[in-house]
Amino acid sequence: MRTVQLTLDEELVTAVDKVAAKLGTTRSGFTRDALRAALTRWREQALERKHREGYLRRPPKHTE
C-alpha cells in the first residue's frame, strides 16, 4: 500500500472521522472504501454513456 497526502476541509475530516468511528474503521479505511465506490460509480456511468451514445448513433428499429 502507498501513503498519499490529501488536503481536505476541516468539516469533511470531522464528518469522515465520525462516520469511520461509527463503522469501526479508520479514516484511511473509510477513504479507501469511498474512493473505490466512486471509481465503481464512474465506470458504471461511463458504460451507460457509451451505451446511450451507441443507441443515438444506431437507434433501434421499430421491429426490434
N, C-alpha and C positions, 0 to 999 in steps of 0.2 A: 504494500500500500504506500501511497505517496502522501506527503504532507503538503497542503497548499494553504495560502493565506487568502482570506476574503475580507472585504470591507463591507460591513452591514450597519444599518441604522440601529441605534440602541434599542428602539422599540421592538424591532424584529428579533434581535438577540434575546430580549426578555421574553417575548412570546414563544420563541423556539425553546428556550430553556424550560419554561413552564410546561409546555406540551411534552417535551422529551422526558421530563421528570415523571409526568403522569403516565407515560408509556413505558417507563422503566428503561430508558435508553439514554444515550449521551447526546450532546449537541452534534457531534460528528456523525453518530449513527442515524439520528433523525435527518440530518442534512443529506447523507448518502441516500437514504430512502426517498427523500423528497426529490433529489436530483434524478434518481432512477425513474421515479414516477413521471417527472416532467419530460424526460427523454422518451419514455414509452408513449406518452400523450403526443409528443411532437411527431414521432414516427407514424402513429396511427393517423394523425391529421394529414401528414404528407401523403400517405397512401390514399386517404379519402380525396384529397385534392387531385391526385393523379387519376383516380378512378373517375371523378367528376369531369376532369379535362378530357379524358378518353371518350366519355359519353357526349360531351359537347362537340368533339371532332367527328364522332361517328354515332349519331343518335340512333337509338333502336328503331326498327321499323314497326309499324302497327301490327304486323303479323308475328312479331317476336314476343 
